[in-house]
Amino acid sequence: MPNKKDLAVFYLLSFTWGLIWTLVGLFAFSFVYIFMKDKVLIRSIAGRIAVTFKEANFGGISLGIVYFVSKSDNKHTHLHELGHTLQHIWFGPLFLFLVAIPSGIRYQYRGLVWRLSKEWGRRLKPYDSVWFEGQATKLGYAHFSESVYNIFKGE
């Protein structure tokens, strides 16, 4: 778990420099909480709101102080999405253009290529080969491993 000072700085930056993406995340979380509460597992991990969909299978998405993951609910996905929460406060309003949109387009492209041809899909570069995805994974493992591993002790 991050210390209180780190969390205070994270929230200060999330509600100032990263306000737009934080509000998007809180709106999405509110919608899910109101209309889909029985279909998700909600936890606090490293001071962030982690929402796991029990039936969906989509990987994950980070929206400011909230992140969503699919039913696979694995350590790596949590760590990766937590890394995106740090990128969000580093890049602020630029996060949308530097990370979020390119990441979403890339994710959809990779899925389309895989569905069209398993052979083409095997030729895709690793997911973390692009800078913003690799950076998110490195940040997650460097800063949140202990928090996430405490959640998944039984695995």
PyMOL commands that set and color helices and strands:
alter all, ss='L'
color gray80, all
select helices_A, chain A and resi 4-14+19-35+37-39+75-116+118-122+127-129+131-151
alter helices_A, ss='H'
color red, helices_A
select strands_A, chain A and resi 40-45+48-53+60-63+66-69
alter strands_A, ss='S'
color yellow, strands_A
deselect
rebuild
show_as cartoon
